[in-house]
């Protein structure tokens, strides 16, 4: 099951129905926040433009 349970009911067919899993759904400790954001930024794909 994964993220499919969180899909908005009005999402149309033009929105991909990819599935995934949420790991540690919460905020990092304050002392780790900057490192966590840097790590996330490092793995996210860049948008052209």
Secondary structure, DSSP 8 states (H G I E B T S, - for coil): -GGGGGS-TT--TTS--------S-S---GGGHHHHHHHHHHHS-----
